[in-house]
Amino acid sequence: MRIWVDVTNSPHVVVLAPVIACWRAQGHDVAITARDFAQTLGLLERYGLDHTAIGRHRGAGLAAKARGLAARSRALVRWARRHGPFDAAVGHGSNDQTVAARVLGIPATTTFDYEWATFQHHINCRLARAVVVPELLPAERLDRYGARGKVRRYPGLKEEYALADFEPDPAVLDELGLDPAQPIAVVRTPAEMSAYHRFENALFRDVLDRLRGTQTVVLPRTPQQREEIGAGLIVPDRVVDTQSLIAYADLVVSAGGTMNREAVALGTPVWTTFQGRPGAVDDALVAAGRLRRLTSPDEIELVKRPRDGGAGRARRDPALLAGLLLP
């Protein structure tokens, strides 16, 4: 089978890399396209995944997203016509790809784990043949997007599949000049370019001020965010081994979703500063005590945490996810 994978954001690289490895091990031919946004291209290179860069993020407003959707979908159609034919198209919320796949008659699958990205889902769920989501997300919440009868669900978190065989590499500590004997925090900036997160996060700014002067690594999403972080914090100037960094951290604070769930999967204490509408997955993790919602920077206590050697990690077979993602 010839499978076309489209990657539009850096966290999706981590999720899809083991799935792509499963498909290739099964003898499938996989071609990858990618959008130039955040650290997506750098991560693909780090993972050794050959790809074709097509398009870029056009901005946070709905009008800008609509223009970007039209332009990048046309570009993907041209690329797929040259490099096809394809038997399946798979993306993590890539509405550009589902539009292009519909034009070309390619069966498409979309996957995601946050149900309130309405602009994206109204396109993807209607055009895709299959919609793959975690069991923690009630399928009926997706009916409004046209997903009825298309939903396939998997147990646990997608990060538990993505990190199933992962073991942390201490080289990241030396790379960033971190002392493992002292507390380490990792902070991820808000997804301000997302249509469902179109406002400034004042709490996040207070968190940065609270952690200045400590061993805190801040991972910005955009060059603009990098410029606004200020002194007293560690900001890598290139793509780093984020998952190893999270595994060795004593605390993670993130306004996004994937890094929160990577921390949960790796057993690292994690706070969320996300101020959009909570999704079912995060609600379930909060209820289980695996994720905490931060309401004040005074709640943060950066201390060394006990280690269990990864004994408490949930590891799930990415082959299950690979099977569900094929239309």
Sine and cosine of phi, psi and omega as CSV:
sin_phi,cos_phi,sin_psi,cos_psi,sin_omega,cos_omega
0.00,0.00,0.65,-0.76,0.10,-1.00
-0.99,-0.15,0.86,-0.51,-0.10,-0.99
-0.90,-0.45,0.75,-0.66,0.05,-1.00
-0.96,-0.28,0.86,-0.50,0.02,-1.00
-0.94,-0.35,0.75,-0.66,0.07,-1.00
-0.89,-0.45,0.77,-0.64,-0.05,-1.00
-0.89,-0.46,0.82,-0.57,-0.10,-0.99
-0.90,-0.44,-0.15,0.99,-0.01,-1.00
-0.50,-0.87,0.48,-0.88,-0.14,-0.99
-0.86,0.51,-0.64,0.77,0.00,-1.00
-0.88,0.47,-0.43,0.90,-0.04,-1.00
-0.94,0.35,-0.39,0.92,0.04,-1.00
-0.88,0.47,-0.72,0.69,-0.03,-1.00
-0.89,0.45,-0.64,0.77,-0.04,-1.00
-0.94,0.34,-0.68,0.73,-0.14,-0.99
-1.00,0.05,-0.34,0.94,-0.04,-1.00
-0.84,0.54,-0.76,0.65,0.01,-1.00
-0.93,0.37,-0.47,0.88,0.07,-1.00
-0.92,0.39,-0.71,0.71,0.05,-1.00
-0.87,0.49,-0.66,0.76,0.03,-1.00
-0.88,0.48,-0.64,0.77,0.05,-1.00
-0.88,0.47,-0.73,0.69,-0.01,-1.00
-0.88,0.48,-0.70,0.72,-0.02,-1.00
-0.91,0.40,-0.60,0.80,0.05,-1.00
-0.90,0.43,-0.46,0.89,0.03,-1.00
-1.00,0.09,-0.04,1.00,0.05,-1.00
0.99,-0.12,0.09,1.00,0.02,-1.00
-0.98,0.20,0.49,-0.87,0.06,-1.00
-0.99,-0.12,0.86,-0.51,-0.08,-1.00
-0.88,-0.47,0.80,-0.60,0.10,-0.99
-0.91,-0.42,0.62,-0.78,-0.12,-0.99
-0.84,-0.54,0.76,-0.65,0.22,-0.98
-0.92,-0.39,0.38,-0.93,-0.07,-1.00
-0.50,-0.87,0.55,-0.84,0.09,-1.00
-1.00,-0.04,0.64,-0.77,0.04,-1.00
-0.98,0.18,1.00,-0.06,-0.01,-1.00
-0.45,-0.89,0.66,-0.75,-0.02,-1.00
0.79,0.61,-0.75,-0.66,-0.03,-1.00
-0.97,-0.26,0.39,0.92,-0.10,-0.99
-0.84,0.54,-0.78,0.62,-0.06,-1.00
-0.92,0.39,-0.64,0.77,0.03,-1.00
-0.89,0.45,-0.63,0.78,0.02,-1.00
-0.93,0.36,-0.64,0.77,0.06,-1.00
-0.86,0.51,-0.65,0.76,0.05,-1.00
-0.91,0.41,-0.66,0.75,0.00,-1.00
-0.88,0.47,-0.58,0.82,0.00,-1.00
-1.00,0.09,-0.05,1.00,0.01,-1.00
0.95,0.32,0.52,0.86,-0.03,-1.00
-0.98,-0.21,0.94,-0.35,0.05,-1.00
-0.89,0.45,0.62,-0.78,-0.08,-1.00
-0.39,-0.92,0.26,-0.97,0.12,-0.99
-0.91,-0.42,0.86,-0.51,0.01,-1.00
-0.98,0.18,0.82,-0.58,0.00,-1.00
-0.70,-0.72,0.89,-0.45,0.12,-0.99
0.98,0.19,0.10,-1.00,-0.01,-1.00
-0.57,-0.82,0.17,-0.99,0.06,-1.00
-0.95,0.32,0.73,-0.69,-0.09,-1.00
-0.99,-0.17,0.00,1.00,0.03,-1.00
0.80,-0.60,0.14,-0.99,-0.15,-0.99
-1.00,0.05,-0.47,0.88,-0.07,-1.00
-0.93,0.37,0.42,-0.91,-0.02,-1.00
-0.90,0.44,-0.59,0.81,0.03,-1.00
-0.90,0.43,-0.68,0.73,0.03,-1.00
-0.90,0.43,-0.63,0.78,0.02,-1.00
-0.91,0.41,-0.63,0.78,0.01,-1.00
-0.90,0.44,-0.67,0.74,0.04,-1.00
-0.90,0.43,-0.67,0.74,0.03,-1.00
-0.90,0.44,-0.64,0.77,0.03,-1.00
-0.86,0.50,-0.72,0.69,-0.03,-1.00
-0.90,0.43,-0.73,0.69,-0.07,-1.00
-0.92,0.39,-0.73,0.69,-0.07,-1.00
-0.96,0.29,-0.56,0.83,0.04,-1.00
-0.88,0.48,-0.68,0.74,0.04,-1.00
-0.88,0.47,-0.67,0.74,0.00,-1.00
-0.90,0.43,-0.63,0.78,0.02,-1.00
-0.93,0.38,-0.59,0.80,0.05,-1.00
-0.87,0.49,-0.72,0.70,0.01,-1.00
-0.88,0.48,-0.69,0.72,-0.01,-1.00
-0.90,0.44,-0.72,0.69,-0.06,-1.00
-0.92,0.40,-0.54,0.84,0.06,-1.00
-0.91,0.41,-0.57,0.82,0.01,-1.00
-0.97,0.24,-0.55,0.84,-0.14,-0.99
-0.95,-0.30,-0.06,1.00,-0.01,-1.00
-0.99,0.14,-0.22,-0.98,0.11,0.99
-0.99,0.15,0.36,-0.93,0.02,-1.00
-0.88,-0.47,0.56,-0.83,0.03,-1.00
-1.00,-0.01,-0.36,0.93,-0.05,-1.00
-0.42,-0.91,0.54,-0.84,0.09,-1.00
-0.84,-0.54,0.78,-0.62,-0.07,-1.00
-0.76,-0.66,0.79,-0.62,0.03,-1.00
-0.59,-0.80,0.43,-0.90,0.08,-1.00
-1.00,-0.08,1.00,0.06,0.00,-1.00
0.93,0.36,0.41,0.91,-0.01,-1.00
-1.00,0.08,1.00,-0.09,0.03,-1.00
-0.93,0.36,-0.45,0.89,0.08,-1.00
-0.85,0.52,-0.70,0.71,-0.06,-1.00
-0.94,0.34,-0.66,0.75,-0.02,-1.00
-0.90,0.43,-0.59,0.81,0.08,-1.00
-0.90,0.44,-0.76,0.65,-0.01,-1.00
-0.88,0.47,-0.66,0.75,-0.01,-1.00
-0.90,0.44,-0.62,0.78,0.03,-1.00
-0.90,0.43,-0.67,0.75,0.03,-1.00
-0.86,0.50,-0.63,0.78,-0.09,-1.00
-1.00,-0.03,-0.07,1.00,-0.01,-1.00
0.96,0.28,0.45,0.89,0.00,-1.00
-1.00,-0.07,0.80,-0.60,0.07,-1.00
-0.87,0.49,0.77,-0.63,-0.11,-0.99
-0.87,-0.50,0.54,-0.84,0.12,-0.99
-0.85,-0.53,0.68,-0.73,0.15,-0.99
-0.88,-0.48,0.51,-0.86,0.05,-1.00
-0.68,-0.73,0.55,-0.84,0.03,-1.00
-0.24,-0.97,0.16,-0.99,0.05,-1.00
-0.68,-0.73,0.24,0.97,0.09,-1.00
-0.80,-0.60,0.88,-0.48,-0.22,-0.98
-1.00,0.04,-0.08,1.00,-0.12,-0.99
-0.97,-0.24,0.25,0.97,0.13,-0.99
-0.99,0.12,0.97,0.25,-0.27,-0.96
-0.90,0.43,-0.67,0.74,-0.01,-1.00
-0.84,0.54,-0.73,0.68,-0.02,-1.00
-0.90,0.44,-0.73,0.68,-0.14,-0.99
-0.96,0.29,-0.54,0.84,0.04,-1.00
-0.88,0.48,-0.51,0.86,0.05,-1.00
-0.99,0.12,-0.82,0.57,-0.13,-0.99
-0.90,0.44,-0.73,0.68,-0.09,-1.00
-0.93,0.38,-0.50,0.86,0.01,-1.00
-0.97,0.22,-0.58,0.82,-0.09,-1.00
-1.00,-0.01,-0.43,0.90,-0.05,-1.00
-0.98,0.22,0.46,-0.89,0.09,-1.00
-0.99,0.14,-0.53,0.85,-0.01,-1.00
-0.71,-0.71,0.59,-0.81,0.01,-1.00
-0.82,-0.57,0.92,-0.39,-0.12,-0.99
-0.96,-0.27,0.85,-0.52,-0.06,-1.00
-0.64,-0.77,0.29,-0.96,0.05,-1.00
-0.95,0.32,0.42,-0.91,0.04,-1.00
-0.89,0.46,-0.41,0.91,0.02,-1.00
-0.92,0.39,-0.29,0.96,-0.01,-1.00
-0.99,-0.12,0.91,-0.42,-0.01,-1.00
-0.88,0.47,0.80,-0.60,-0.07,-1.00
-0.87,0.50,-0.53,0.85,-0.05,-1.00
-0.91,0.40,-0.34,0.94,0.06,-1.00
-0.92,0.39,-0.28,0.96,-0.05,-1.00
-0.99,-0.15,-0.05,1.00,-0.01,-1.00
-0.86,0.51,-0.61,0.79,-0.04,-1.00
-0.89,0.46,-0.36,0.93,-0.02,-1.00
-1.00,-0.07,0.00,1.00,-0.03,-1.00
1.00,0.03,0.41,0.91,-0.07,-1.00
-1.00,-0.10,-0.04,1.00,-0.05,-1.00
-0.82,0.57,0.76,-0.65,0.01,-1.00
0.99,0.11,-0.07,1.00,-0.03,-1.00
-0.94,-0.34,-0.18,0.98,-0.19,-0.98
-0.97,0.23,0.76,-0.65,0.16,-0.99
-0.86,-0.51,0.69,-0.72,-0.13,-0.99
-0.84,-0.54,0.55,-0.83,0.02,-1.00
-0.84,-0.54,0.51,-0.86,0.02,-1.00
-0.96,0.27,0.48,-0.88,0.10,-1.00
0.97,0.24,-0.38,-0.92,-0.03,-1.00
-0.96,-0.27,0.53,-0.85,0.03,-1.00
-0.88,0.48,-0.49,0.87,0.00,-1.00
-0.93,0.37,-0.42,0.91,0.05,-1.00
-0.95,0.31,-0.42,0.91,0.12,-0.99
-0.99,0.13,-0.70,0.71,-0.05,-1.00
-0.88,0.47,-0.56,0.83,-0.09,-1.00
-0.96,-0.29,0.32,0.95,-0.09,-1.00
-0.84,0.55,-0.69,0.73,-0.05,-1.00
-0.98,-0.20,0.17,0.99,-0.10,-0.99
-0.97,0.23,0.70,-0.72,0.16,-0.99
-0.77,-0.64,0.75,-0.66,-0.10,-1.00
-0.92,0.40,0.56,-0.83,0.00,-1.00
-0.95,-0.32,0.89,-0.45,-0.04,-1.00
-0.92,0.39,-0.14,0.99,0.00,-1.00
-0.86,0.51,-0.47,0.88,-0.01,-1.00
-0.89,0.45,-0.49,0.87,0.01,-1.00
-0.92,0.38,-0.71,0.71,0.05,-1.00
-0.91,0.42,-0.64,0.77,-0.03,-1.00
-0.85,0.52,-0.58,0.81,-0.04,-1.00
-0.98,-0.20,0.06,1.00,0.02,-1.00
0.93,0.37,0.60,0.80,-0.05,-1.00
-0.99,-0.11,0.63,-0.78,0.05,-1.00
-1.00,-0.09,0.93,-0.36,-0.05,-1.00
-0.91,0.41,-0.26,0.97,0.03,-1.00
-0.98,0.21,-0.27,0.96,0.00,-1.00
-0.95,-0.31,0.43,-0.90,-0.01,-1.00
-0.86,0.50,0.59,-0.80,0.00,-1.00
-0.80,-0.60,0.74,-0.67,0.10,-1.00
-0.88,-0.47,0.53,-0.85,0.09,-1.00
-0.82,-0.57,0.75,-0.66,-0.06,-1.00
-0.80,-0.60,0.72,-0.69,0.05,-1.00
-0.91,-0.41,0.73,-0.68,-0.06,-1.00
-0.96,0.30,0.30,-0.95,0.01,-1.00
-0.92,0.40,0.41,-0.91,0.05,-1.00
-1.00,0.07,0.93,0.35,-0.12,-0.99
-0.94,0.34,-0.22,0.98,0.03,-1.00
-1.00,0.05,-0.06,1.00,-0.05,-1.00
-0.99,0.10,0.57,-0.82,-0.02,-1.00
-0.92,0.40,-0.41,0.91,-0.01,-1.00
-1.00,-0.05,0.14,0.99,-0.04,-1.00
-0.60,-0.80,0.88,0.48,-0.17,-0.99
-0.99,-0.15,0.72,0.69,0.04,-1.00
-0.44,-0.90,0.35,-0.94,0.00,-1.00
-0.95,0.30,0.48,-0.88,-0.05,-1.00
-0.93,-0.36,1.00,-0.05,-0.06,-1.00
-0.90,0.44,-0.60,0.80,0.01,-1.00
-0.87,0.50,-0.64,0.77,-0.02,-1.00
-0.89,0.46,-0.65,0.76,0.03,-1.00
-0.88,0.48,-0.62,0.78,0.03,-1.00
-0.92,0.40,-0.57,0.82,0.05,-1.00
-0.89,0.46,-0.70,0.72,0.02,-1.00
-0.87,0.49,-0.68,0.74,0.01,-1.00
-0.90,0.44,-0.61,0.79,0.00,-1.00
-0.89,0.45,-0.57,0.82,-0.12,-0.99
-0.99,-0.13,-0.02,1.00,0.00,-1.00
-0.87,0.50,0.66,-0.75,0.01,-1.00
1.00,0.00,-0.07,1.00,0.06,-1.00
-0.97,-0.25,0.03,-1.00,0.08,-1.00
-0.99,0.17,0.96,0.28,-0.03,-1.00
-0.91,-0.42,0.83,-0.55,0.04,-1.00
-0.99,-0.17,0.83,-0.56,0.01,-1.00
-0.96,-0.29,0.77,-0.64,-0.03,-1.00
-0.93,-0.37,0.99,-0.11,-0.01,-1.00
-0.97,0.24,0.42,-0.91,0.02,-1.00
-1.00,-0.02,-0.51,0.86,-0.11,-0.99
-0.71,-0.70,0.34,-0.94,0.07,-1.00
-0.86,0.52,-0.56,0.83,0.02,-1.00
-0.90,0.44,-0.68,0.74,0.04,-1.00
-0.90,0.44,-0.63,0.77,0.01,-1.00
-0.84,0.54,-0.67,0.74,-0.04,-1.00
-0.93,0.37,-0.42,0.91,-0.10,-1.00
-1.00,-0.05,-0.11,0.99,-0.12,-0.99
-0.94,0.35,-0.67,0.75,0.05,-1.00
1.00,0.03,-0.07,-1.00,-0.10,-0.99
-0.99,0.12,0.19,-0.98,0.09,-1.00
0.99,0.13,0.18,0.98,0.02,-1.00
-0.68,-0.74,0.41,-0.91,-0.02,-1.00
-1.00,-0.10,0.87,-0.50,0.00,-1.00
-0.85,-0.53,0.96,-0.28,-0.02,-1.00
-0.86,0.51,0.58,-0.81,0.00,-1.00
-0.99,-0.12,0.16,0.99,0.02,-1.00
-0.40,-0.92,0.12,-0.99,0.03,-1.00
-0.91,0.41,0.73,-0.68,0.02,-1.00
-0.86,-0.50,0.17,-0.99,0.04,-1.00
-0.97,0.24,0.99,0.12,-0.11,-0.99
-0.88,0.47,-0.64,0.77,-0.06,-1.00
-0.91,0.41,-0.63,0.77,0.08,-1.00
-0.91,0.41,-0.64,0.77,0.03,-1.00
-0.86,0.51,-0.70,0.71,0.03,-1.00
-0.89,0.45,-0.67,0.74,-0.04,-1.00
-0.89,0.46,-0.58,0.82,-0.01,-1.00
-1.00,0.02,-0.14,0.99,-0.03,-1.00
-0.96,0.28,0.40,-0.92,0.08,-1.00
-0.99,-0.14,-0.20,0.98,-0.04,-1.00
-0.33,-0.94,0.67,-0.74,0.13,-0.99
-0.83,-0.56,0.71,-0.70,0.11,-0.99
-0.80,-0.61,0.84,-0.54,-0.07,-1.00
-0.60,-0.80,0.64,-0.77,0.08,-1.00
-1.00,-0.04,-0.07,1.00,0.02,-1.00
-0.98,-0.19,-0.13,-0.99,-0.07,-1.00
-0.97,-0.25,-0.72,0.69,-0.12,-0.99
-0.90,0.44,-0.69,0.72,-0.01,-1.00
-0.91,0.42,-0.60,0.80,0.09,-1.00
-0.84,0.55,-0.73,0.69,-0.08,-1.00
-0.97,0.24,-0.46,0.89,0.15,-0.99
-0.90,0.45,-0.67,0.74,0.04,-1.00
-0.89,0.45,-0.68,0.74,0.06,-1.00
-0.86,0.51,-0.73,0.69,-0.03,-1.00
-0.90,0.44,-0.51,0.86,-0.04,-1.00
-1.00,-0.08,-0.04,1.00,0.06,-1.00
0.99,0.17,0.39,0.92,0.01,-1.00
-0.99,-0.12,0.74,-0.68,0.04,-1.00
-0.83,0.55,0.72,-0.70,-0.11,-0.99
-0.62,-0.79,0.68,-0.73,0.08,-1.00
-0.92,-0.39,0.60,-0.80,0.11,-0.99
-0.94,-0.34,0.68,-0.73,0.10,-1.00
-0.94,-0.35,0.23,0.97,-0.02,-1.00
-0.87,0.50,0.78,-0.63,-0.06,-1.00
-0.92,-0.39,0.17,0.99,0.11,-0.99
-0.99,0.13,-0.18,-0.98,0.01,-1.00
-0.95,0.32,0.82,-0.57,-0.05,-1.00
-0.90,0.43,0.62,-0.78,0.07,-1.00
-1.00,-0.04,0.25,-0.97,-0.05,-1.00
-0.89,0.46,-0.60,0.80,-0.02,-1.00
-0.90,0.43,-0.75,0.67,0.01,-1.00
-0.91,0.42,-0.62,0.78,0.05,-1.00
-0.85,0.53,-0.67,0.74,0.00,-1.00
-0.92,0.39,-0.64,0.77,0.01,-1.00
-0.93,0.38,-0.62,0.78,0.06,-1.00
-0.90,0.43,-0.70,0.71,0.00,-1.00
-0.88,0.47,-0.53,0.85,0.00,-1.00
-1.00,0.08,-0.04,1.00,0.00,-1.00
0.98,0.22,0.25,0.97,-0.02,-1.00
-1.00,-0.04,-0.22,0.97,0.03,-1.00
-0.62,-0.78,0.64,-0.77,0.00,-1.00
-0.86,-0.51,0.62,-0.79,0.04,-1.00
-1.00,-0.03,0.80,-0.60,-0.03,-1.00
-1.00,0.00,0.79,-0.61,0.03,-1.00
-0.93,-0.38,-0.32,0.95,0.01,-1.00
-0.50,-0.87,0.64,-0.77,0.04,-1.00
-0.89,0.46,-0.33,0.94,0.02,-1.00
-0.92,0.39,-0.28,0.96,0.03,-1.00
-0.96,0.27,-0.30,0.96,-0.07,-1.00
-0.97,0.22,0.79,-0.62,0.10,-0.99
-0.77,-0.64,0.94,-0.34,-0.05,-1.00
-1.00,-0.05,0.98,-0.19,0.01,-1.00
-0.68,-0.73,0.32,-0.95,0.06,-1.00
-0.92,0.40,0.68,-0.73,-0.01,-1.00
-0.96,-0.28,0.46,-0.89,0.07,-1.00
-0.94,0.35,0.51,-0.86,-0.02,-1.00
-0.94,-0.35,0.60,-0.80,0.05,-1.00
-0.92,-0.40,0.18,0.98,0.01,-1.00
0.93,0.37,0.31,0.95,0.01,-1.00
0.99,0.13,0.18,0.98,-0.05,-1.00
-0.90,0.43,-0.48,0.88,-0.05,-1.00
-1.00,0.00,0.09,1.00,-0.04,-1.00
-0.96,0.26,0.61,-0.80,0.15,-0.99
-1.00,-0.07,0.83,-0.56,-0.01,-1.00
-0.88,-0.48,0.85,-0.53,-0.06,-1.00
-0.87,-0.49,0.52,-0.85,-0.11,-0.99
-0.96,0.28,0.90,-0.44,0.00,-1.00
-0.90,0.43,-0.25,0.97,0.04,-1.00
-0.90,0.44,-0.53,0.85,0.05,-1.00
-0.89,0.45,-0.71,0.70,0.01,-1.00
-0.92,0.40,-0.63,0.77,0.02,-1.00
-0.86,0.50,-0.63,0.78,0.02,-1.00
-0.93,0.36,-0.67,0.74,-0.01,-1.00
-0.91,0.41,-0.48,0.88,-0.10,-0.99
-0.99,0.16,-0.18,0.98,0.05,-1.00
-1.00,0.10,0.78,-0.62,-0.05,-1.00
-0.86,0.51,0.00,0.00,0.00,0.00
